[in-house]
Amino acid sequence: MAEIKRQLEALRPEIDDIIRIGGAPGLSLGVLHYGKFIHTAHFGCRNADDATPSSDNTIHSICSLTKLLTASAVAKLVHEGVLDWDIPVREYLPTFRLRQDELGMKATLKDLLSMRTGITAANSLLMLQDNEPLMKPGDTTGLATNLRTAKPYGQFLYSQWNYTLVADIVKEVTGASICDYIQQNIFGPLNMTRSSFSYLQDLVDDDVTHTHCTHDDGTQSQKPDAASALIGTGAGAVGGARSSVKDYMTFLQAILHAYRHQITEGVDITPGSIFPLIREVFTAQVGLGPPERSGIEHVAYCMGLYRTKLPGFLSLASPNFYYTLGKKRLAPYGKSLAGTDVYHHSGTALGHLGALFLVPSTESAVVAFTNSQPLMDPADFVAQLALSRLLGPPPSLDFVKLAKLARAITLDNYKVLEDLIAKGRTDVPPTKPLAAYQGDFYNAIHNFVFSVSVTDDGLNIRLQRGKTNFDLLPYDGDTFYWRVDREEEMCKKGMWGFMYKDWHLFRFEINSHGEVEKLLWKHDPYLASPEAFTKTPTFQAYARL
């Protein structure tokens, strides 16, 4: 063990390089091996305007690493007889009965937790700019019920709305929020005093990492808090937890111990543990491919965790994989470790990233937290680098070289997208005076609105009558666009950088009476067609009817 500790400590120069390349203020790392804490390390500074380094007790937003907490809490509720894995969602949530497709009729709690409902991602409907909540907690059930499916029921599609529905079920059945349940039944018993679902302003001290963006030159600026926004939308179970490296490793230590015992003994309860049914949480539920070749034996989603049988792509859930490098540039990890199961997850929120890797066979865990929306994901590569020292031998991947490549591709992608959109712009003017496009455009259930107004050279479109907005310019007839600019999107407005053309285009539909009737926007890359938002009829239109 002493040699492994020495090897982990020797990684500091390499880790410093990765963090610098990514442009994060700092990073915290924690390592468990054979069920024991063996290493923590902190790099850079706690916040961009604060040279103080983080510590084992510094509070981080852990983003989607919350999902394992949520799944573990639901397992407890199932064990207590409060919930059932296999009862249809419609039996818990009356609103969900409005859904008459296969998903609406068959989907269960286990389907939600394992991301196999086919519900589309629709991340932009939760929050889109500067972590401004776009939904109220009471509206999530209705919106999730009416979201389209992007894949058939039973296939994997990672959507936050699955976990908002889980939270809605717990609230409906118990009368309390799942966040409160986790606080009382996990954080409390494990003495995780640095963990909570608190709003930023409610935290009692300043040993906290704040939300940041990373500019094109690698510097950082503070942005509105990410976790507070998720809690404010009712999506705390999705990614709203805060924790320290020490606290989160305490949680991982406890579930790894419970899982190892339960899988070895073939039981559902571990004496002295607060985590029943953990082997069910760790069971592969759905492969990532189509039914005829799902690949579940190689890569799968469990509940709040991916499971990859090595060799495989451990960056699968990281922006390093799906935004920049992919299979073409990343070699499979662990070619000499064939058959080893690694459970993993990324934490991604606007302004924070996290990485988690678990190896139950040795009760090992690596976790990394960073607090920026950087030029590449340093948490992912740093955690894999540390993992390699536990599993051995050293990986064939050069993570510093890959970090440089990922950063370059991030910046290049914006130029490629900018050129693509420019090629599609025409001289065809809007078919109507700009004033004709003004008005409020609602989704089908009337709980999401786009308000359109006229500006000096185009239109402005504002979401949910809040701060989130786009300035639109004429593009092609009744289609308008907003410019591609990473600095504007990431740092001024605090947005995700979706790399597809239709993300930047809003199209208006004119009805047979010559009136602007609908606004179409493909806010979700998984959808085959844009979502339509219908204009509220004017007084004159009502009179004509």
QUIPE-V595668 format. One record per pair of residues at least 6 apart in sequence whose C-alpha atoms are under 7 Angstrom apart, sorted by sequence separation. I is the first residue (numbers start at 1). J is the second residue. D is the distance in whole Angstrom. If there is no record, write none. Layout:
BEGIN
i->I j->J d->D
i->I j->J d->D
END
This chain:
BEGIN
i->31 j->37 d->6
i->32 j->38 d->6
i->45 j->51 d->5
i->46 j->52 d->6
i->77 j->83 d->6
i->78 j->84 d->5
i->90 j->96 d->5
i->111 j->117 d->6
i->127 j->133 d->5
i->171 j->177 d->5
i->214 j->220 d->4
i->230 j->236 d->5
i->262 j->268 d->6
i->270 j->276 d->7
i->288 j->294 d->6
i->289 j->295 d->6
i->300 j->306 d->6
i->301 j->307 d->6
i->315 j->321 d->6
i->347 j->353 d->5
i->348 j->354 d->7
i->358 j->364 d->6
i->359 j->365 d->6
i->388 j->394 d->6
i->442 j->448 d->6
i->443 j->449 d->7
i->453 j->459 d->6
i->454 j->460 d->6
i->462 j->468 d->6
i->463 j->469 d->6
i->474 j->480 d->5
i->475 j->481 d->6
i->489 j->495 d->5
i->490 j->496 d->7
i->510 j->516 d->4
i->511 j->517 d->6
i->19 j->26 d->7
i->31 j->38 d->6
i->45 j->52 d->5
i->46 j->53 d->5
i->78 j->85 d->7
i->90 j->97 d->5
i->97 j->104 d->7
i->126 j->133 d->6
i->127 j->134 d->5
i->170 j->177 d->7
i->171 j->178 d->7
i->213 j->220 d->6
i->214 j->221 d->7
i->262 j->269 d->7
i->269 j->276 d->5
i->287 j->294 d->5
i->288 j->295 d->7
i->300 j->307 d->5
i->347 j->354 d->4
i->358 j->365 d->4
i->388 j->395 d->6
i->442 j->449 d->4
i->452 j->459 d->7
i->453 j->460 d->5
i->462 j->469 d->4
i->473 j->480 d->5
i->474 j->481 d->7
i->490 j->497 d->7
i->509 j->516 d->6
i->510 j->517 d->6
i->522 j->529 d->7
i->31 j->39 d->5
i->45 j->53 d->4
i->46 j->54 d->5
i->96 j->104 d->7
i->126 j->134 d->5
i->170 j->178 d->6
i->187 j->195 d->7
i->212 j->220 d->6
i->213 j->221 d->6
i->262 j->270 d->6
i->268 j->276 d->6
i->269 j->277 d->7
i->287 j->295 d->5
i->288 j->296 d->7
i->299 j->307 d->6
i->300 j->308 d->7
i->346 j->354 d->6
i->347 j->355 d->6
i->357 j->365 d->6
i->358 j->366 d->7
i->441 j->449 d->5
i->442 j->450 d->7
i->452 j->460 d->6
i->453 j->461 d->7
i->461 j->469 d->5
i->462 j->470 d->7
i->472 j->480 d->6
i->473 j->481 d->5
i->508 j->516 d->7
i->509 j->517 d->6
i->522 j->530 d->4
i->30 j->39 d->6
i->31 j->40 d->6
i->44 j->53 d->6
i->45 j->54 d->6
i->125 j->134 d->6
i->126 j->135 d->6
i->212 j->221 d->5
i->213 j->222 d->6
i->230 j->239 d->7
i->231 j->240 d->6
i->261 j->270 d->6
i->268 j->277 d->5
i->287 j->296 d->4
i->299 j->308 d->5
i->346 j->355 d->5
i->357 j->366 d->5
i->370 j->379 d->6
i->440 j->449 d->6
i->441 j->450 d->5
i->452 j->461 d->5
i->460 j->469 d->7
i->461 j->470 d->5
i->472 j->481 d->5
i->473 j->482 d->6
i->509 j->518 d->5
i->521 j->530 d->5
i->522 j->531 d->6
i->30 j->40 d->4
i->43 j->53 d->7
i->107 j->117 d->7
i->167 j->177 d->7
i->212 j->222 d->4
i->213 j->223 d->7
i->230 j->240 d->5
i->286 j->296 d->6
i->298 j->308 d->6
i->299 j->309 d->6
i->345 j->355 d->6
i->346 j->356 d->6
i->356 j->366 d->6
i->357 j->367 d->7
i->369 j->379 d->6
i->440 j->450 d->6
i->441 j->451 d->6
i->451 j->461 d->6
i->452 j->462 d->6
i->460 j->470 d->6
i->461 j->471 d->7
i->472 j->482 d->5
i->508 j->518 d->6
i->509 j->519 d->6
i->520 j->530 d->6
i->521 j->531 d->6
i->29 j->40 d->5
i->30 j->41 d->7
i->42 j->53 d->7
i->167 j->178 d->6
i->211 j->222 d->6
i->212 j->223 d->5
i->288 j->299 d->7
i->298 j->309 d->5
i->345 j->356 d->5
i->356 j->367 d->5
i->368 j->379 d->5
i->440 j->451 d->4
i->450 j->461 d->6
i->451 j->462 d->5
i->460 j->471 d->5
i->471 j->482 d->6
i->508 j->519 d->5
i->520 j->531 d->6
i->521 j->532 d->7
i->29 j->41 d->5
i->42 j->54 d->6
i->210 j->222 d->7
i->211 j->223 d->5
i->258 j->270 d->6
i->287 j->299 d->6
i->288 j->300 d->6
i->344 j->356 d->5
i->345 j->357 d->7
i->355 j->367 d->6
i->356 j->368 d->7
i->439 j->451 d->6
i->440 j->452 d->6
i->450 j->462 d->6
i->451 j->463 d->6
i->459 j->471 d->6
i->460 j->472 d->6
i->470 j->482 d->7
i->507 j->519 d->6
i->508 j->520 d->6
i->520 j->532 d->5
i->28 j->41 d->6
i->29 j->42 d->6
i->42 j->55 d->6
i->183 j->196 d->6
i->211 j->224 d->6
i->227 j->240 d->5
i->287 j->300 d->4
i->344 j->357 d->4
i->355 j->368 d->5
i->439 j->452 d->5
i->450 j->463 d->5
i->459 j->472 d->5
i->506 j->519 d->7
i->507 j->520 d->5
i->519 j->532 d->6
i->520 j->533 d->6
i->28 j->42 d->4
i->90 j->104 d->7
i->103 j->117 d->6
i->211 j->225 d->5
i->227 j->241 d->7
i->286 j->300 d->5
i->287 j->301 d->7
i->343 j->357 d->6
i->344 j->358 d->6
i->354 j->368 d->6
i->355 j->369 d->7
i->438 j->452 d->5
i->439 j->453 d->7
i->449 j->463 d->6
i->450 j->464 d->6
i->451 j->465 d->7
i->458 j->472 d->6
i->459 j->473 d->7
i->506 j->520 d->6
i->507 j->521 d->7
i->518 j->532 d->6
i->519 j->533 d->5
i->27 j->42 d->6
i->28 j->43 d->6
i->210 j->225 d->7
i->211 j->226 d->6
i->258 j->273 d->7
i->285 j->300 d->7
i->286 j->301 d->6
i->342 j->357 d->7
i->343 j->358 d->5
i->354 j->369 d->4
i->368 j->383 d->6
i->437 j->452 d->7
i->438 j->453 d->5
i->449 j->464 d->5
i->458 j->473 d->5
i->506 j->521 d->5
i->518 j->533 d->6
i->519 j->534 d->6
i->27 j->43 d->5
i->263 j->279 d->6
i->284 j->300 d->6
i->285 j->301 d->6
i->342 j->358 d->6
i->343 j->359 d->6
i->353 j->369 d->6
i->354 j->370 d->6
i->367 j->383 d->6
i->438 j->454 d->7
i->448 j->464 d->6
i->457 j->473 d->7
i->458 j->474 d->6
i->505 j->521 d->7
i->518 j->534 d->4
i->26 j->43 d->5
i->27 j->44 d->7
i->144 j->161 d->6
i->258 j->275 d->6
i->262 j->279 d->6
i->284 j->301 d->6
i->285 j->302 d->5
i->342 j->359 d->5
i->353 j->370 d->5
i->366 j->383 d->6
i->517 j->534 d->6
i->518 j->535 d->6
i->26 j->44 d->4
i->88 j->106 d->6
i->89 j->107 d->6
i->179 j->197 d->6
i->284 j->302 d->4
i->341 j->359 d->6
i->352 j->370 d->6
i->353 j->371 d->6
i->381 j->399 d->6
i->517 j->535 d->5
i->25 j->44 d->6
i->26 j->45 d->5
i->88 j->107 d->5
i->89 j->108 d->5
i->259 j->278 d->6
i->283 j->302 d->5
i->313 j->332 d->5
i->314 j->333 d->7
i->352 j->371 d->4
i->353 j->372 d->7
i->435 j->454 d->6
i->503 j->522 d->6
i->25 j->45 d->6
i->26 j->46 d->6
i->88 j->108 d->4
i->89 j->109 d->6
i->255 j->275 d->7
i->258 j->278 d->7
i->259 j->279 d->5
i->282 j->302 d->6
i->312 j->332 d->5
i->313 j->333 d->6
i->351 j->371 d->6
i->352 j->372 d->5
i->434 j->454 d->6
i->502 j->522 d->6
i->503 j->523 d->6
i->25 j->46 d->7
i->87 j->108 d->6
i->88 j->109 d->7
i->281 j->302 d->6
i->282 j->303 d->7
i->311 j->332 d->6
i->312 j->333 d->5
i->351 j->372 d->4
i->352 j->373 d->6
i->366 j->387 d->6
i->25 j->47 d->6
i->86 j->108 d->5
i->87 j->109 d->7
i->281 j->303 d->5
i->311 j->333 d->5
i->312 j->334 d->7
i->351 j->373 d->4
i->482 j->504 d->5
i->25 j->48 d->5
i->85 j->108 d->7
i->86 j->109 d->6
i->284 j->307 d->7
i->310 j->333 d->7
i->311 j->334 d->5
i->350 j->373 d->6
i->481 j->504 d->5
i->482 j->505 d->7
i->85 j->109 d->5
i->86 j->110 d->6
i->140 j->164 d->7
i->141 j->165 d->6
i->310 j->334 d->6
i->311 j->335 d->5
i->355 j->379 d->6
i->481 j->505 d->5
i->85 j->110 d->5
i->200 j->225 d->7
i->310 j->335 d->7
i->354 j->379 d->6
i->355 j->380 d->5
i->480 j->505 d->6
i->481 j->506 d->6
i->28 j->54 d->7
i->311 j->337 d->7
i->353 j->379 d->7
i->479 j->505 d->7
i->480 j->506 d->5
i->16 j->43 d->7
i->120 j->147 d->7
i->141 j->168 d->7
i->310 j->337 d->6
i->311 j->338 d->6
i->376 j->403 d->7
i->479 j->506 d->6
i->480 j->507 d->6
i->119 j->147 d->7
i->120 j->148 d->6
i->200 j->228 d->6
i->310 j->338 d->5
i->317 j->345 d->6
i->318 j->346 d->6
i->355 j->383 d->6
i->479 j->507 d->4
i->119 j->148 d->6
i->120 j->149 d->5
i->199 j->228 d->5
i->310 j->339 d->5
i->317 j->346 d->6
i->478 j->507 d->6
i->479 j->508 d->6
i->119 j->149 d->4
i->120 j->150 d->5
i->309 j->339 d->6
i->310 j->340 d->5
i->376 j->406 d->6
i->478 j->508 d->5
i->118 j->149 d->5
i->119 j->150 d->6
i->309 j->340 d->6
i->310 j->341 d->6
i->376 j->407 d->5
i->118 j->150 d->6
i->309 j->341 d->5
i->375 j->407 d->5
i->5 j->38 d->7
i->118 j->151 d->5
i->308 j->341 d->6
i->309 j->342 d->6
i->5 j->39 d->7
i->118 j->152 d->5
i->307 j->341 d->7
i->308 j->342 d->5
i->118 j->153 d->5
i->307 j->342 d->6
i->308 j->343 d->6
i->375 j->410 d->6
i->117 j->153 d->5
i->118 j->154 d->7
i->307 j->343 d->4
i->116 j->153 d->6
i->117 j->154 d->6
i->118 j->155 d->6
i->121 j->158 d->7
i->306 j->343 d->5
i->307 j->344 d->6
i->116 j->154 d->5
i->117 j->155 d->7
i->118 j->156 d->6
i->121 j->159 d->4
i->305 j->343 d->6
i->306 j->344 d->5
i->116 j->155 d->5
i->118 j->157 d->6
i->120 j->159 d->6
i->121 j->160 d->6
i->305 j->344 d->6
i->306 j->345 d->6
i->116 j->156 d->4
i->119 j->159 d->7
i->305 j->345 d->6
i->115 j->156 d->6
i->116 j->157 d->6
i->71 j->113 d->7
i->115 j->157 d->6
i->115 j->158 d->6
i->197 j->240 d->6
i->115 j->159 d->7
i->197 j->241 d->5
i->430 j->474 d->7
i->196 j->241 d->6
i->197 j->242 d->6
i->429 j->474 d->7
i->99 j->145 d->6
i->196 j->242 d->5
i->431 j->477 d->6
i->95 j->142 d->7
i->115 j->162 d->7
i->195 j->242 d->5
i->196 j->243 d->7
i->429 j->476 d->7
i->430 j->477 d->4
i->431 j->478 d->6
i->195 j->243 d->4
i->428 j->476 d->5
i->429 j->477 d->5
i->430 j->478 d->5
i->96 j->145 d->6
i->113 j->162 d->7
i->194 j->243 d->6
i->195 j->244 d->7
i->426 j->475 d->6
i->427 j->476 d->7
i->428 j->477 d->5
i->103 j->153 d->6
i->112 j->162 d->5
i->113 j->163 d->7
i->194 j->244 d->6
i->425 j->475 d->5
i->426 j->476 d->5
i->102 j->153 d->7
i->112 j->163 d->7
i->425 j->476 d->6
i->195 j->247 d->7
i->194 j->247 d->7
i->112 j->166 d->7
i->192 j->247 d->5
i->320 j->376 d->6
i->109 j->166 d->7
i->179 j->236 d->7
i->320 j->377 d->6
i->179 j->237 d->6
i->319 j->377 d->6
i->178 j->237 d->7
i->334 j->395 d->7
i->318 j->380 d->7
i->333 j->395 d->7
i->315 j->380 d->7
i->331 j->397 d->7
i->418 j->484 d->5
i->167 j->237 d->6
i->414 j->484 d->7
i->164 j->235 d->6
i->414 j->485 d->7
i->414 j->486 d->7
i->164 j->237 d->7
i->163 j->237 d->6
i->164 j->238 d->7
i->163 j->238 d->6
i->93 j->169 d->6
i->92 j->169 d->6
i->441 j->518 d->7
i->160 j->238 d->6
i->441 j->519 d->7
i->437 j->516 d->6
i->421 j->501 d->6
i->436 j->516 d->7
i->325 j->406 d->6
i->324 j->406 d->6
i->417 j->499 d->7
i->417 j->501 d->7
i->324 j->409 d->6
i->320 j->406 d->7
i->324 j->410 d->6
i->443 j->532 d->7
i->443 j->533 d->5
i->442 j->533 d->5
i->443 j->534 d->6
i->441 j->533 d->5
i->442 j->534 d->5
i->130 j->223 d->7
i->131 j->224 d->6
i->441 j->534 d->5
i->442 j->535 d->6
i->130 j->224 d->6
i->131 j->225 d->7
i->441 j->535 d->4
i->131 j->226 d->6
i->137 j->232 d->7
i->440 j->535 d->6
i->441 j->536 d->6
i->133 j->229 d->5
i->136 j->232 d->7
i->137 j->233 d->5
i->439 j->535 d->7
i->440 j->536 d->6
i->132 j->229 d->6
i->136 j->233 d->5
i->137 j->234 d->4
i->131 j->229 d->6
i->135 j->233 d->5
i->136 j->234 d->7
i->133 j->232 d->6
i->134 j->233 d->7
i->133 j->233 d->6
i->260 j->360 d->7
i->256 j->360 d->6
i->257 j->363 d->7
i->126 j->233 d->7
i->256 j->363 d->6
i->73 j->182 d->6
i->226 j->349 d->7
i->226 j->350 d->6
i->226 j->351 d->7
i->156 j->286 d->6
i->155 j->286 d->7
i->156 j->287 d->7
i->156 j->288 d->6
i->59 j->194 d->6
i->155 j->290 d->7
i->57 j->194 d->7
i->213 j->351 d->6
i->212 j->351 d->5
i->211 j->351 d->5
i->211 j->352 d->6
i->350 j->494 d->7
i->350 j->495 d->7
i->350 j->496 d->7
i->59 j->207 d->6
i->60 j->208 d->6
i->58 j->207 d->5
i->59 j->208 d->5
i->60 j->209 d->6
i->58 j->208 d->6
i->59 j->209 d->6
i->214 j->372 d->6
i->212 j->371 d->6
i->213 j->372 d->5
i->214 j->373 d->6
i->211 j->371 d->6
i->212 j->372 d->4
i->213 j->373 d->5
i->214 j->374 d->5
i->210 j->371 d->6
i->211 j->372 d->6
i->212 j->373 d->6
i->213 j->374 d->7
i->214 j->375 d->7
i->47 j->209 d->6
i->209 j->371 d->6
i->46 j->209 d->6
i->47 j->210 d->6
i->61 j->227 d->6
i->70 j->237 d->6
i->67 j->237 d->7
i->116 j->286 d->7
i->66 j->237 d->7
i->67 j->238 d->6
i->114 j->285 d->6
i->48 j->220 d->6
i->66 j->238 d->6
i->67 j->239 d->7
i->48 j->221 d->7
i->66 j->239 d->5
i->64 j->238 d->6
i->65 j->239 d->7
i->66 j->240 d->7
i->64 j->239 d->4
i->66 j->241 d->6
i->63 j->239 d->4
i->62 j->239 d->7
i->63 j->240 d->6
i->63 j->241 d->7
i->62 j->241 d->6
i->61 j->241 d->6
i->62 j->242 d->6
i->61 j->242 d->5
i->62 j->243 d->7
i->60 j->242 d->5
i->61 j->243 d->7
i->59 j->242 d->6
i->60 j->243 d->5
i->59 j->243 d->5
i->60 j->244 d->6
i->59 j->244 d->5
i->58 j->244 d->5
i->57 j->244 d->5
i->114 j->301 d->6
i->56 j->244 d->6
i->57 j->245 d->7
i->114 j->302 d->5
i->56 j->245 d->5
i->57 j->246 d->6
i->114 j->303 d->5
i->24 j->214 d->7
i->56 j->246 d->5
i->113 j->303 d->5
i->23 j->214 d->6
i->113 j->304 d->7
i->23 j->218 d->5
i->25 j->220 d->7
i->23 j->219 d->6
i->79 j->276 d->7
i->76 j->275 d->7
i->76 j->276 d->6
i->75 j->276 d->7
i->75 j->277 d->6
i->72 j->275 d->7
i->72 j->278 d->7
i->72 j->281 d->7
i->71 j->281 d->7
i->30 j->245 d->6
i->29 j->245 d->7
i->28 j->245 d->7
i->35 j->253 d->6
i->131 j->350 d->7
i->71 j->303 d->6
i->71 j->304 d->6
i->68 j->303 d->7
i->68 j->304 d->4
i->67 j->304 d->5
i->68 j->305 d->7
i->216 j->487 d->7
i->215 j->487 d->6
i->215 j->491 d->6
i->213 j->490 d->6
i->214 j->491 d->7
i->213 j->491 d->5
i->65 j->345 d->7
i->65 j->346 d->7
i->64 j->346 d->7
i->65 j->347 d->5
i->64 j->347 d->4
i->63 j->347 d->5
i->64 j->348 d->6
i->62 j->347 d->6
i->63 j->348 d->6
i->63 j->349 d->6
i->61 j->352 d->7
i->62 j->354 d->6
i->60 j->369 d->7
i->34 j->362 d->5
i->35 j->363 d->5
i->33 j->362 d->7
i->34 j->363 d->5
i->35 j->364 d->6
i->33 j->363 d->6
i->34 j->364 d->6
i->134 j->464 d->6
i->33 j->364 d->4
i->32 j->364 d->5
i->33 j->365 d->7
i->32 j->365 d->5
i->31 j->365 d->6
i->32 j->366 d->6
i->31 j->366 d->5
i->30 j->366 d->6
i->31 j->367 d->7
i->30 j->367 d->5
i->29 j->367 d->6
i->30 j->368 d->6
i->29 j->368 d->4
i->129 j->468 d->6
i->28 j->368 d->6
i->29 j->369 d->7
i->27 j->368 d->7
i->28 j->369 d->5
i->27 j->369 d->6
i->28 j->370 d->7
i->27 j->370 d->5
i->26 j->370 d->6
i->24 j->370 d->7
i->25 j->371 d->7
i->24 j->371 d->7
i->24 j->372 d->5
i->24 j->374 d->6
i->23 j->374 d->5
i->22 j->374 d->5
i->23 j->375 d->6
i->22 j->375 d->5
i->22 j->376 d->5
i->22 j->377 d->6
i->22 j->378 d->6
i->19 j->378 d->6
i->18 j->378 d->6
i->130 j->493 d->6
i->129 j->493 d->5
i->130 j->494 d->4
i->129 j->494 d->5
i->130 j->495 d->7
i->129 j->495 d->5
i->15 j->382 d->6
i->128 j->495 d->6
i->150 j->526 d->6
i->150 j->527 d->6
i->8 j->386 d->6
i->8 j->389 d->7
i->7 j->389 d->7
i->18 j->400 d->6
i->21 j->403 d->7
i->17 j->400 d->7
i->21 j->404 d->6
i->4 j->389 d->6
i->18 j->403 d->6
i->22 j->407 d->7
i->4 j->390 d->7
i->14 j->400 d->7
i->124 j->523 d->6
i->122 j->523 d->7
i->122 j->524 d->5
i->121 j->524 d->7
i->120 j->526 d->6
END
